[in-house]
């Protein structure tokens, strides 16, 4: 009889433990896991304001998510609301109470000396980002307007050859920087890259001239979506270039 009691209580103990373990396991799997993306709140570009100073942030005529998936909203917010804003604030701080405070950004870039590394870097980034924001658009297409179409054919052979050269140089650029379509000082269209935050308006540019469009080649401009695949990023972003805006800038340069 004693043996039966031992066996009975042993079986009962096993059943209780099994029931508890089963209940514990069920409770764990029924708890929903947090989704990291749900915790990321994307802001409004209209809320971005620079500190008081000579220069303001360029207002966008599109929202952060208007270019997804080519440019995801988080990358847009990171570059506009963080990097660009920080450079704008740093630029305002760098020019206060100096001879540069009353100058345009183009005048600063033409006059700043290489030894003034802080101002050169902040001013370059500010100009570069401003042009980048105006180089892309929601209604982008490959129609080249006005005299820019003839100039591209004249200087590159065709739009396809221009596009090929642009992408090759962008993909072969080493390190951080920007790629440009510009009108050089002889009036010819050129494709060029620049290191870090330099640009064709600076005195040390390999090809000096007036920029028409630019694409950001810094890793933070594309790494969230494309990782190390810069080629995929260039191919994608080339499709959202606003050629109407680019053509309008070319017309203004021709009128100067």
Buried (B, 14 or more C-beta within 10 A) or exposed (E): EEEEEEEEEEEEEEEEEEEEEEEEEEEEEEEEEEEEEEEEEBEEBEEBEBEEBBBEBBEBEBBBBBBBEBBBBBBBBBBBBEBBBEBBBBBBEBBEEEEBBEBEBEEBBEBBEEEBEEBBBBBBBBBBBBBBBBBBBEEBEEEBBEEBBEBBBEBBEEBEEBBEBBBEBBBEBEEBBBBBBBBBEEEEBBBBBBBBBBBBBBEEBEBBBBBBBBBBBBBEBBBEBBEEEBEEBBBBBBEBBBBBBBBBBBEEBEEE
